[in-house]
């Protein structure tokens, strides 16, 4: 199977491409390299350009008329940046997706896997969500994902296009063969802050210890990026079986249990040589308890479950950062 991956030079897209290659499929990469890395495209058909550029899309389909499916991972994803620059985020994530989809339909493409986000949900009192949970995106970034999904729902109702949206929270880890990983040197998420604290020999701040979770700290859903890639692969392989009730479907991808911040620090300290101390701090403005996804539909429809532990995800992330500079320069 030949698959176009929009955003295939980024963390998720490049790992999906690696997974496809290992399974005997052929990815074709489209990326403007705003956040993606050219190094992640080595040995793969690669087109540098924008997903909304009709000229480059025409060129791709002219040179690869046998593309059967598209995986859409191209997006800006930094929440604070989306708050500061909402117009930019809506343009890049929403408007350009509309142009991409319009061109795909014109080319006769009927299979699209959209790499979405579980941040569009409103968690329940148990801090878990499933595909039927209420939607309440809390940031401009999350709202761009929600708007795209609403847009795709309307498009699939009126055209032959079928779309599967895969929703997940926090990817960690790396390609097990160390071909790709996080491309940014200092990630802003919890694992990045833990790595930074470990390197500098300073404590890690747990902001918020009075949440009604099992240990008082916030809860997150950390899923290994290789598991996510496997879910995208599986979705492509069984795609045509997923649309008995219309042209749009949604599947959550997650661990099914979540990990509290305290548990995440403990897992990190299992891996590193010198444990990181913690300092408890009050909640910051806008902080939330968090959530994790129940992934029953993924098991039922894709025969998929998260196989890697949080400890494995942390260990693989650290292994990637040990050789990141050698790969990316």
Phi and psi in degrees as GROMACS dihedral restraints (atoms count N, CA, C in turn):
[ dihedral_restraints ]
;  ai    aj    ak    al  type     phi  dphi    fc
    3     4     5     6     1  -105.4    20    10
    4     5     6     7     1   130.2    20    10
    6     7     8     9     1  -130.7    20    10
    7     8     9    10     1   128.5    20    10
    9    10    11    12     1   -83.0    20    10
   10    11    12    13     1   127.6    20    10
   12    13    14    15     1  -112.8    20    10
   13    14    15    16     1   106.7    20    10
   15    16    17    18     1   -79.2    20    10
   16    17    18    19     1   124.2    20    10
   18    19    20    21     1    82.3    20    10
   19    20    21    22     1    29.4    20    10
   21    22    23    24     1   -79.7    20    10
   22    23    24    25     1     3.3    20    10
   24    25    26    27     1  -104.5    20    10
   25    26    27    28     1     5.3    20    10
   27    28    29    30     1   -92.7    20    10
   28    29    30    31     1  -177.1    20    10
   30    31    32    33     1   -59.3    20    10
   31    32    33    34     1   -55.5    20    10
   33    34    35    36     1   -71.6    20    10
   34    35    36    37     1   -50.4    20    10
   36    37    38    39     1   -60.2    20    10
   37    38    39    40     1   -41.8    20    10
   39    40    41    42     1   -68.5    20    10
   40    41    42    43     1   -33.0    20    10
   42    43    44    45     1   -72.0    20    10
   43    44    45    46     1   -38.1    20    10
   45    46    47    48     1   -59.2    20    10
   46    47    48    49     1   -42.8    20    10
   48    49    50    51     1   -60.7    20    10
   49    50    51    52     1   -43.4    20    10
   51    52    53    54     1   -61.3    20    10
   52    53    54    55     1   -42.3    20    10
   54    55    56    57     1   -63.4    20    10
   55    56    57    58     1   -41.4    20    10
   57    58    59    60     1   -62.3    20    10
   58    59    60    61     1   -44.0    20    10
   60    61    62    63     1   -61.1    20    10
   61    62    63    64     1   -45.3    20    10
   63    64    65    66     1   -63.2    20    10
   64    65    66    67     1   -25.8    20    10
   66    67    68    69     1   -91.2    20    10
   67    68    69    70     1     3.8    20    10
   69    70    71    72     1    91.6    20    10
   70    71    72    73     1    12.2    20    10
   72    73    74    75     1  -100.8    20    10
   73    74    75    76     1   170.3    20    10
   75    76    77    78     1  -119.2    20    10
   76    77    78    79     1   107.5    20    10
   78    79    80    81     1   -83.6    20    10
   79    80    81    82     1   145.1    20    10
   81    82    83    84     1  -117.8    20    10
   82    83    84    85     1   127.2    20    10
   84    85    86    87     1  -103.0    20    10
   85    86    87    88     1   132.3    20    10
   87    88    89    90     1  -123.7    20    10
   88    89    90    91     1   123.0    20    10
   90    91    92    93     1  -157.7    20    10
   91    92    93    94     1   140.8    20    10
   93    94    95    96     1   -89.8    20    10
   94    95    96    97     1    -1.8    20    10
   96    97    98    99     1    63.4    20    10
   97    98    99   100     1    21.8    20    10
   99   100   101   102     1   -64.7    20    10
  100   101   102   103     1   -43.1    20    10
  102   103   104   105     1  -121.6    20    10
  103   104   105   106     1   -19.5    20    10
  105   106   107   108     1   -75.6    20    10
  106   107   108   109     1   170.0    20    10
  108   109   110   111     1  -121.8    20    10
  109   110   111   112     1   130.9    20    10
  111   112   113   114     1   -59.2    20    10
  112   113   114   115     1   -33.7    20    10
  114   115   116   117     1   -60.5    20    10
  115   116   117   118     1   -28.9    20    10
  117   118   119   120     1   -72.9    20    10
  118   119   120   121     1    -9.8    20    10
  120   121   122   123     1  -102.6    20    10
  121   122   123   124     1     4.3    20    10
  123   124   125   126     1   -59.8    20    10
  124   125   126   127     1   129.5    20    10
  126   127   128   129     1    79.1    20    10
  127   128   129   130     1     8.0    20    10
  129   130   131   132     1  -123.2    20    10
  130   131   132   133     1   142.2    20    10
  132   133   134   135     1   -56.2    20    10
  133   134   135   136     1   121.9    20    10
  135   136   137   138     1  -131.9    20    10
  136   137   138   139     1   134.2    20    10
  138   139   140   141     1  -124.6    20    10
  139   140   141   142     1   119.0    20    10
  141   142   143   144     1   -87.3    20    10
  142   143   144   145     1   118.4    20    10
  144   145   146   147     1   170.5    20    10
  145   146   147   148     1  -177.5    20    10
  147   148   149   150     1   -96.7    20    10
  148   149   150   151     1   145.4    20    10
  150   151   152   153     1   -68.1    20    10
  151   152   153   154     1   -16.5    20    10
  153   154   155   156     1   -98.5    20    10
  154   155   156   157     1     6.6    20    10
  156   157   158   159     1   -89.3    20    10
  157   158   159   160     1   107.2    20    10
  159   160   161   162     1   -63.3    20    10
  160   161   162   163     1   -30.5    20    10
  162   163   164   165     1   -64.6    20    10
  163   164   165   166     1   -45.0    20    10
  165   166   167   168     1   -74.0    20    10
  166   167   168   169     1   -31.9    20    10
  168   169   170   171     1   -66.5    20    10
  169   170   171   172     1   -40.7    20    10
  171   172   173   174     1   -60.0    20    10
  172   173   174   175     1   -43.2    20    10
  174   175   176   177     1   -62.4    20    10
  175   176   177   178     1   -44.0    20    10
  177   178   179   180     1   -59.9    20    10
  178   179   180   181     1   -48.6    20    10
  180   181   182   183     1   -74.5    20    10
  181   182   183   184     1   -27.0    20    10
  183   184   185   186     1   -66.8    20    10
  184   185   186   187     1   -39.4    20    10
  186   187   188   189     1   -87.0    20    10
  187   188   189   190     1   -16.2    20    10
  189   190   191   192     1  -136.2    20    10
  190   191   192   193     1    66.0    20    10
  192   193   194   195     1   -66.6    20    10
  193   194   195   196     1   -11.3    20    10
  195   196   197   198     1   -92.8    20    10
  196   197   198   199     1    12.3    20    10
  198   199   200   201     1   -62.3    20    10
  199   200   201   202     1   125.2    20    10
  201   202   203   204     1   -98.4    20    10
  202   203   204   205     1   -30.4    20    10
  204   205   206   207     1  -146.1    20    10
  205   206   207   208     1   164.1    20    10
  207   208   209   210     1  -130.0    20    10
  208   209   210   211     1   136.4    20    10
  210   211   212   213     1  -111.3    20    10
  211   212   213   214     1   125.0    20    10
  213   214   215   216     1  -106.5    20    10
  214   215   216   217     1   101.2    20    10
  216   217   218   219     1  -113.1    20    10
  217   218   219   220     1     3.7    20    10
  219   220   221   222     1   -78.4    20    10
  220   221   222   223     1   117.4    20    10
  222   223   224   225     1  -169.3    20    10
  223   224   225   226     1   154.7    20    10
  225   226   227   228     1   -88.7    20    10
  226   227   228   229     1   139.8    20    10
  228   229   230   231     1  -131.4    20    10
  229   230   231   232     1     2.2    20    10
  231   232   233   234     1   -86.3    20    10
  232   233   234   235     1   114.3    20    10
  234   235   236   237     1   -59.7    20    10
  235   236   237   238     1   -52.0    20    10
  237   238   239   240     1   -59.1    20    10
  238   239   240   241     1   -36.0    20    10
  240   241   242   243     1   -65.1    20    10
  241   242   243   244     1   -37.4    20    10
  243   244   245   246     1   -66.6    20    10
  244   245   246   247     1   -32.8    20    10
  246   247   248   249     1   -67.4    20    10
  247   248   249   250     1   -39.9    20    10
  249   250   251   252     1   -76.3    20    10
  250   251   252   253     1   -29.9    20    10
  252   253   254   255     1  -132.7    20    10
  253   254   255   256     1    61.9    20    10
  255   256   257   258     1   -62.8    20    10
  256   257   258   259     1   -37.7    20    10
  258   259   260   261     1   -60.6    20    10
  259   260   261   262     1   -44.0    20    10
  261   262   263   264     1   -60.7    20    10
  262   263   264   265     1   -42.2    20    10
  264   265   266   267     1   -68.1    20    10
  265   266   267   268     1   -41.3    20    10
  267   268   269   270     1   -66.6    20    10
  268   269   270   271     1   -36.2    20    10
  270   271   272   273     1   -66.0    20    10
  271   272   273   274     1   -49.9    20    10
  273   274   275   276     1   -70.5    20    10
  274   275   276   277     1   -43.1    20    10
  276   277   278   279     1   -88.9    20    10
  277   278   279   280     1   -33.8    20    10
  279   280   281   282     1  -100.6    20    10
  280   281   282   283     1   -59.8    20    10
  282   283   284   285     1   -59.9    20    10
  283   284   285   286     1   -41.7    20    10
  285   286   287   288     1   -72.7    20    10
  286   287   288   289     1   -29.4    20    10
  288   289   290   291     1   -64.8    20    10
  289   290   291   292     1   -39.2    20    10
  291   292   293   294     1   -61.0    20    10
  292   293   294   295     1   -43.3    20    10
  294   295   296   297     1   -63.9    20    10
  295   296   297   298     1   -41.3    20    10
  297   298   299   300     1   -60.2    20    10
  298   299   300   301     1   -48.4    20    10
  300   301   302   303     1   -63.8    20    10
  301   302   303   304     1   -40.9    20    10
  303   304   305   306     1   -58.4    20    10
  304   305   306   307     1   -41.0    20    10
  306   307   308   309     1   -71.4    20    10
  307   308   309   310     1   -38.3    20    10
  309   310   311   312     1   -61.0    20    10
  310   311   312   313     1   -43.6    20    10
  312   313   314   315     1   -62.5    20    10
  313   314   315   316     1   -41.0    20    10
  315   316   317   318     1   -62.7    20    10
  316   317   318   319     1   -29.5    20    10
  318   319   320   321     1   -86.9    20    10
  319   320   321   322     1     0.9    20    10
  321   322   323   324     1    82.3    20    10
  322   323   324   325     1    15.2    20    10
  324   325   326   327     1   -75.7    20    10
  325   326   327   328     1   130.9    20    10
  327   328   329   330     1  -120.5    20    10
  328   329   330   331     1    -0.4    20    10
  330   331   332   333     1  -123.9    20    10
  331   332   333   334     1   118.2    20    10
  333   334   335   336     1  -134.7    20    10
  334   335   336   337     1   125.8    20    10
  336   337   338   339     1  -104.1    20    10
  337   338   339   340     1   119.9    20    10
  339   340   341   342     1  -101.9    20    10
  340   341   342   343     1   121.2    20    10
  342   343   344   345     1   -82.1    20    10
  343   344   345   346     1    99.8    20    10
  345   346   347   348     1  -102.2    20    10
  346   347   348   349     1  -153.3    20    10
  348   349   350   351     1  -146.6    20    10
  349   350   351   352     1   138.6    20    10
  351   352   353   354     1   -79.0    20    10
  352   353   354   355     1    -1.8    20    10
  354   355   356   357     1   -70.1    20    10
  355   356   357   358     1    -5.1    20    10
  357   358   359   360     1   -80.8    20    10
  358   359   360   361     1    -9.0    20    10
  360   361   362   363     1   -85.0    20    10
  361   362   363   364     1   158.8    20    10
  363   364   365   366     1  -102.3    20    10
  364   365   366   367     1   110.9    20    10
  366   367   368   369     1   -63.3    20    10
  367   368   369   370     1   153.4    20    10
  369   370   371   372     1   -90.1    20    10
  370   371   372   373     1  -173.4    20    10
  372   373   374   375     1   -67.2    20    10
  373   374   375   376     1   -15.7    20    10
  375   376   377   378     1   -96.6    20    10
  376   377   378   379     1     4.0    20    10
  378   379   380   381     1    64.2    20    10
  379   380   381   382     1    28.9    20    10
  381   382   383   384     1  -124.4    20    10
  382   383   384   385     1   155.9    20    10
  384   385   386   387     1  -136.6    20    10
  385   386   387   388     1   152.4    20    10
  387   388   389   390     1  -134.2    20    10
  388   389   390   391     1  -173.6    20    10
  390   391   392   393     1   -66.7    20    10
  391   392   393   394     1   -15.7    20    10
  393   394   395   396     1   -97.2    20    10
  394   395   396   397     1     0.5    20    10
  396   397   398   399     1   -66.4    20    10
  397   398   399   400     1   155.3    20    10
  399   400   401   402     1   -63.5    20    10
  400   401   402   403     1   149.3    20    10
  402   403   404   405     1  -102.8    20    10
  403   404   405   406     1   129.5    20    10
  405   406   407   408     1  -156.7    20    10
  406   407   408   409     1    72.8    20    10
  408   409   410   411     1   -60.8    20    10
  409   410   411   412     1   135.0    20    10
  411   412   413   414     1  -106.8    20    10
  412   413   414   415     1     2.1    20    10
  414   415   416   417     1  -143.2    20    10
  415   416   417   418     1   159.7    20    10
  417   418   419   420     1   -55.3    20    10
  418   419   420   421     1   -40.3    20    10
  420   421   422   423     1   -57.5    20    10
  421   422   423   424     1   -52.9    20    10
  423   424   425   426     1   -61.2    20    10
  424   425   426   427     1   -37.8    20    10
  426   427   428   429     1   -66.6    20    10
  427   428   429   430     1   -31.5    20    10
  429   430   431   432     1   -64.0    20    10
  430   431   432   433     1   -38.3    20    10
  432   433   434   435     1   -64.8    20    10
  433   434   435   436     1   -42.1    20    10
  435   436   437   438     1   -65.6    20    10
  436   437   438   439     1   -43.7    20    10
  438   439   440   441     1   -62.4    20    10
  439   440   441   442     1   -41.3    20    10
  441   442   443   444     1   -61.0    20    10
  442   443   444   445     1   -44.3    20    10
  444   445   446   447     1   -62.4    20    10
  445   446   447   448     1   -42.2    20    10
  447   448   449   450     1   -62.8    20    10
  448   449   450   451     1   -40.8    20    10
  450   451   452   453     1   -63.0    20    10
  451   452   453   454     1   -44.5    20    10
  453   454   455   456     1   -67.3    20    10
  454   455   456   457     1   -33.2    20    10
  456   457   458   459     1   -60.7    20    10
  457   458   459   460     1   -44.1    20    10
  459   460   461   462     1   -66.0    20    10
  460   461   462   463     1   -41.6    20    10
  462   463   464   465     1   -64.2    20    10
  463   464   465   466     1   -43.6    20    10
  465   466   467   468     1   -68.9    20    10
  466   467   468   469     1   -24.3    20    10
  468   469   470   471     1   -72.1    20    10
  469   470   471   472     1   -19.8    20    10
  471   472   473   474     1  -115.5    20    10
  472   473   474   475     1    -2.1    20    10
  474   475   476   477     1  -138.5    20    10
  475   476   477   478     1   172.2    20    10
  477   478   479   480     1   -74.6    20    10
  478   479   480   481     1    -5.9    20    10
  480   481   482   483     1   -64.2    20    10
  481   482   483   484     1   136.0    20    10
  483   484   485   486     1  -116.3    20    10
  484   485   486   487     1   138.4    20    10
  486   487   488   489     1  -130.6    20    10
  487   488   489   490     1   132.5    20    10
  489   490   491   492     1  -112.5    20    10
  490   491   492   493     1   120.5    20    10
  492   493   494   495     1   -98.0    20    10
  493   494   495   496     1   125.7    20    10
  495   496   497   498     1  -104.3    20    10
  496   497   498   499     1   119.2    20    10
  498   499   500   501     1  -108.5    20    10
  499   500   501   502     1   130.6    20    10
  501   502   503   504     1  -151.8    20    10
  502   503   504   505     1   168.5    20    10
  504   505   506   507     1  -101.3    20    10
  505   506   507   508     1   -91.6    20    10
  507   508   509   510     1  -113.0    20    10
  508   509   510   511     1    99.9    20    10
  510   511   512   513     1   -76.2    20    10
  511   512   513   514     1   137.5    20    10
  513   514   515   516     1  -135.1    20    10
  514   515   516   517     1   175.2    20    10
  516   517   518   519     1    91.6    20    10
  517   518   519   520     1  -160.2    20    10
  519   520   521   522     1  -159.9    20    10
  520   521   522   523     1   171.5    20    10
  522   523   524   525     1   -56.4    20    10
  523   524   525   526     1   127.7    20    10
  525   526   527   528     1   -61.5    20    10
  526   527   528   529     1   -22.0    20    10
  528   529   530   531     1   -92.2    20    10
  529   530   531   532     1     7.6    20    10
  531   532   533   534     1    58.2    20    10
  532   533   534   535     1    34.6    20    10
  534   535   536   537     1   -81.0    20    10
  535   536   537   538     1   -33.8    20    10
  537   538   539   540     1  -145.0    20    10
  538   539   540   541     1   161.5    20    10
  540   541   542   543     1  -172.3    20    10
  541   542   543   544     1  -163.4    20    10
  543   544   545   546     1   -60.1    20    10
  544   545   546   547     1   127.5    20    10
  546   547   548   549     1   -88.3    20    10
  547   548   549   550     1   -14.9    20    10
  549   550   551   552     1   -90.3    20    10
  550   551   552   553     1   138.7    20    10
  552   553   554   555     1   -72.8    20    10
  553   554   555   556     1   -25.7    20    10
  555   556   557   558     1  -133.7    20    10
  556   557   558   559     1    81.0    20    10
  558   559   560   561     1   -60.2    20    10
  559   560   561   562     1   146.7    20    10
  561   562   563   564     1   -90.7    20    10
  562   563   564   565     1    -5.0    20    10
  564   565   566   567     1   -81.1    20    10
  565   566   567   568     1   179.8    20    10
  567   568   569   570     1   -59.3    20    10
  568   569   570   571     1   -41.3    20    10
  570   571   572   573     1   -65.3    20    10
  571   572   573   574     1   -39.5    20    10
  573   574   575   576     1   -61.5    20    10
  574   575   576   577     1   -40.6    20    10
  576   577   578   579     1   -69.0    20    10
  577   578   579   580     1   -34.4    20    10
  579   580   581   582     1   -66.4    20    10
  580   581   582   583     1   -43.1    20    10
  582   583   584   585     1   -61.4    20    10
  583   584   585   586     1   -42.3    20    10
  585   586   587   588     1   -63.0    20    10
  586   587   588   589     1   -43.5    20    10
  588   589   590   591     1   -63.8    20    10
  589   590   591   592     1   -39.4    20    10
  591   592   593   594     1   -65.2    20    10
  592   593   594   595     1   -43.9    20    10
  594   595   596   597     1   -65.1    20    10
  595   596   597   598     1   -37.8    20    10
  597   598   599   600     1   -90.9    20    10
  598   599   600   601     1    -7.5    20    10
  600   601   602   603     1    68.5    20    10
  601   602   603   604     1    34.5    20    10
  603   604   605   606     1  -119.1    20    10
  604   605   606   607     1   160.6    20    10
  606   607   608   609     1   -68.7    20    10
  607   608   609   610     1   159.9    20    10
  609   610   611   612     1  -102.3    20    10
  610   611   612   613     1   130.9    20    10
  612   613   614   615     1   -82.8    20    10
  613   614   615   616     1   123.3    20    10
  615   616   617   618     1   -97.0    20    10
  616   617   618   619     1   104.3    20    10
  618   619   620   621     1   -91.4    20    10
  619   620   621   622     1   106.2    20    10
  621   622   623   624     1   101.8    20    10
  622   623   624   625     1   106.2    20    10
  624   625   626   627     1  -127.4    20    10
  625   626   627   628     1    17.3    20    10
  627   628   629   630     1  -120.5    20    10
  628   629   630   631     1    21.9    20    10
  630   631   632   633     1   -75.2    20    10
  631   632   633   634     1   151.8    20    10
  633   634   635   636     1   -80.4    20    10
  634   635   636   637     1    46.8    20    10
  636   637   638   639     1   -96.9    20    10
  637   638   639   640     1  -178.0    20    10
  639   640   641   642     1   -67.8    20    10
  640   641   642   643     1   -19.4    20    10
  642   643   644   645     1  -135.0    20    10
  643   644   645   646     1    11.7    20    10
  645   646   647   648     1    90.0    20    10
  646   647   648   649     1   -18.9    20    10
  648   649   650   651     1   -91.5    20    10
  649   650   651   652     1   165.6    20    10
  651   652   653   654     1   -62.8    20    10
  652   653   654   655     1   164.1    20    10
  654   655   656   657     1  -125.6    20    10
  655   656   657   658     1   140.7    20    10
  657   658   659   660     1  -134.4    20    10
  658   659   660   661     1   167.4    20    10
  660   661   662   663     1  -118.3    20    10
  661   662   663   664     1    96.8    20    10
  663   664   665   666     1   -93.7    20    10
  664   665   666   667     1   116.6    20    10
  666   667   668   669     1  -120.8    20    10
  667   668   669   670     1   136.6    20    10
  669   670   671   672     1   -65.6    20    10
  670   671   672   673     1   136.0    20    10
  672   673   674   675     1   -62.2    20    10
  673   674   675   676     1   -28.9    20    10
  675   676   677   678     1   -71.1    20    10
  676   677   678   679     1   -32.6    20    10
  678   679   680   681     1   -65.6    20    10
  679   680   681   682     1   -42.0    20    10
  681   682   683   684     1   -60.9    20    10
  682   683   684   685     1   -43.5    20    10
  684   685   686   687     1   -60.9    20    10
  685   686   687   688     1   -41.4    20    10
  687   688   689   690     1   -62.8    20    10
  688   689   690   691     1   -35.0    20    10
  690   691   692   693     1   -67.1    20    10
  691   692   693   694     1   -40.6    20    10
  693   694   695   696     1   -62.5    20    10
  694   695   696   697     1   -42.6    20    10
  696   697   698   699     1   -60.2    20    10
  697   698   699   700     1   -49.3    20    10
  699   700   701   702     1   -61.7    20    10
  700   701   702   703     1   -39.5    20    10
  702   703   704   705     1   -60.6    20    10
  703   704   705   706     1   -41.2    20    10
  705   706   707   708     1   -66.3    20    10
  706   707   708   709     1   -38.4    20    10
  708   709   710   711     1   -71.8    20    10
  709   710   711   712     1   -30.2    20    10
  711   712   713   714     1  -112.7    20    10
  712   713   714   715     1    17.0    20    10
  714   715   716   717     1   -49.8    20    10
  715   716   717   718     1   -49.1    20    10
  717   718   719   720     1   -66.2    20    10
  718   719   720   721     1   -15.2    20    10
  720   721   722   723     1   -88.8    20    10
  721   722   723   724     1    -1.9    20    10
  723   724   725   726     1   -97.8    20    10
  724   725   726   727     1     6.0    20    10
  726   727   728   729     1  -128.9    20    10
  727   728   729   730     1    50.7    20    10
  729   730   731   732     1   -73.3    20    10
  730   731   732   733     1   -24.0    20    10
  732   733   734   735     1  -117.7    20    10
  733   734   735   736     1    38.1    20    10
  735   736   737   738     1   122.7    20    10
  736   737   738   739     1  -177.0    20    10
  738   739   740   741     1   -98.7    20    10
  739   740   741   742     1     8.4    20    10
  741   742   743   744     1  -132.8    20    10
  742   743   744   745     1   135.6    20    10
  744   745   746   747     1  -143.6    20    10
  745   746   747   748     1   159.1    20    10
  747   748   749   750     1  -135.4    20    10
  748   749   750   751     1   137.0    20    10
  750   751   752   753     1  -137.9    20    10
  751   752   753   754     1   131.7    20    10
  753   754   755   756     1   -85.9    20    10
  754   755   756   757     1   145.4    20    10
  756   757   758   759     1  -124.9    20    10
  757   758   759   760     1   119.1    20    10
  759   760   761   762     1  -169.2    20    10
  760   761   762   763     1  -176.8    20    10
  762   763   764   765     1   -81.2    20    10
  763   764   765   766     1   -24.2    20    10
  765   766   767   768     1    87.5    20    10
  766   767   768   769     1    -5.9    20    10
  768   769   770   771     1  -131.8    20    10
  769   770   771   772     1   -33.4    20    10
  771   772   773   774     1    78.6    20    10
  772   773   774   775     1   167.2    20    10
  774   775   776   777     1  -136.2    20    10
  775   776   777   778     1   126.9    20    10
  777   778   779   780     1   -74.9    20    10
  778   779   780   781     1   164.8    20    10
  780   781   782   783     1   -63.1    20    10
  781   782   783   784     1   -41.0    20    10
  783   784   785   786     1   -62.0    20    10
  784   785   786   787     1   -42.9    20    10
  786   787   788   789     1   -64.2    20    10
  787   788   789   790     1   -35.6    20    10
  789   790   791   792     1   -67.4    20    10
  790   791   792   793     1   -40.6    20    10
  792   793   794   795     1   -64.0    20    10
  793   794   795   796     1   -42.2    20    10
  795   796   797   798     1   -60.9    20    10
  796   797   798   799     1   -41.6    20    10
  798   799   800   801     1   -63.8    20    10
  799   800   801   802     1   -40.5    20    10
  801   802   803   804     1   -61.4    20    10
  802   803   804   805     1   -42.8    20    10
  804   805   806   807     1   -71.2    20    10
  805   806   807   808     1   -17.3    20    10
  807   808   809   810     1   -69.6    20    10
  808   809   810   811     1   -25.3    20    10
  810   811   812   813     1   -95.2    20    10
  811   812   813   814     1   -38.6    20    10
  813   814   815   816     1   -85.8    20    10
  814   815   816   817     1   162.5    20    10
  816   817   818   819     1   -75.5    20    10
  817   818   819   820     1   -43.4    20    10
  819   820   821   822     1  -111.4    20    10
  820   821   822   823     1   114.5    20    10
  822   823   824   825     1   -59.6    20    10
  823   824   825   826     1   148.3    20    10
  825   826   827   828     1   -92.1    20    10
  826   827   828   829     1   128.3    20    10
  828   829   830   831     1   -76.5    20    10
  829   830   831   832     1   161.7    20    10
  831   832   833   834     1  -123.0    20    10
  832   833   834   835     1   151.6    20    10
  834   835   836   837     1  -125.1    20    10
  835   836   837   838     1   126.8    20    10
  837   838   839   840     1   -81.6    20    10
  838   839   840   841     1   136.9    20    10
  840   841   842   843     1  -138.3    20    10
  841   842   843   844     1   157.8    20    10
  843   844   845   846     1   -65.8    20    10
  844   845   846   847     1   163.3    20    10
  846   847   848   849     1   -60.6    20    10
  847   848   849   850     1   145.5    20    10
  849   850   851   852     1   -90.4    20    10
  850   851   852   853     1   158.6    20    10
  852   853   854   855     1   -55.6    20    10
  853   854   855   856     1   128.9    20    10
  855   856   857   858     1    90.1    20    10
  856   857   858   859     1    -9.8    20    10
  858   859   860   861     1   -63.2    20    10
  859   860   861   862     1   144.8    20    10
  861   862   863   864     1  -131.2    20    10
  862   863   864   865     1   161.3    20    10
  864   865   866   867     1   -65.0    20    10
  865   866   867   868     1   -32.4    20    10
  867   868   869   870     1    99.3    20    10
  868   869   870   871     1  -169.0    20    10
  870   871   872   873     1  -166.9    20    10
  871   872   873   874     1   169.1    20    10
  873   874   875   876     1  -138.8    20    10
  874   875   876   877     1   161.5    20    10
  876   877   878   879     1  -100.1    20    10
  877   878   879   880     1   139.6    20    10
  879   880   881   882     1   -85.2    20    10
  880   881   882   883     1   130.5    20    10
  882   883   884   885     1  -118.5    20    10
  883   884   885   886     1    38.7    20    10
  885   886   887   888     1   -62.8    20    10
  886   887   888   889     1   -40.8    20    10
  888   889   890   891     1   -65.1    20    10
  889   890   891   892     1   -35.2    20    10
  891   892   893   894     1   -63.4    20    10
  892   893   894   895     1   -40.2    20    10
  894   895   896   897     1   -66.9    20    10
  895   896   897   898     1   -41.7    20    10
  897   898   899   900     1   -73.1    20    10
  898   899   900   901     1   -44.3    20    10
  900   901   902   903     1   -92.3    20    10
  901   902   903   904     1   -31.6    20    10
  903   904   905   906     1  -109.9    20    10
  904   905   906   907     1    -7.9    20    10
  906   907   908   909     1    54.8    20    10
  907   908   909   910     1    44.4    20    10
  909   910   911   912     1  -120.1    20    10
  910   911   912   913     1   139.1    20    10
  912   913   914   915     1  -142.4    20    10
  913   914   915   916     1   149.8    20    10
  915   916   917   918     1   -67.3    20    10
  916   917   918   919     1   121.9    20    10
  918   919   920   921     1   -99.9    20    10
  919   920   921   922     1   -24.7    20    10
  921   922   923   924     1   -91.4    20    10
  922   923   924   925     1   142.1    20    10
  924   925   926   927     1   -80.8    20    10
  925   926   927   928     1   167.0    20    10
  927   928   929   930     1   -62.6    20    10
  928   929   930   931     1   -40.4    20    10
  930   931   932   933     1   -58.7    20    10
  931   932   933   934     1   -42.3    20    10
  933   934   935   936     1   -64.2    20    10
  934   935   936   937     1   -39.6    20    10
  936   937   938   939     1   -63.0    20    10
  937   938   939   940     1   -42.1    20    10
  939   940   941   942     1   -66.2    20    10
  940   941   942   943     1   -45.0    20    10
  942   943   944   945     1   -60.9    20    10
  943   944   945   946     1   -42.0    20    10
  945   946   947   948     1   -69.0    20    10
  946   947   948   949     1   -35.2    20    10
  948   949   950   951     1   -64.1    20    10
  949   950   951   952     1   -45.0    20    10
  951   952   953   954     1   -63.8    20    10
  952   953   954   955     1   -39.4    20    10
  954   955   956   957     1   -63.4    20    10
  955   956   957   958     1   -38.0    20    10
  957   958   959   960     1   -64.7    20    10
  958   959   960   961     1   -44.6    20    10
  960   961   962   963     1   -67.2    20    10
  961   962   963   964     1   -24.4    20    10
  963   964   965   966     1   -65.8    20    10
  964   965   966   967     1   -30.2    20    10
  966   967   968   969     1  -119.2    20    10
  967   968   969   970     1     8.4    20    10
  969   970   971   972     1   -55.1    20    10
  970   971   972   973     1   -45.8    20    10
  972   973   974   975     1   -63.8    20    10
  973   974   975   976     1   -31.9    20    10
  975   976   977   978     1   -67.1    20    10
  976   977   978   979     1   -33.7    20    10
  978   979   980   981     1   -83.6    20    10
  979   980   981   982     1   -42.8    20    10
  981   982   983   984     1   -99.9    20    10
  982   983   984   985     1   -11.9    20    10
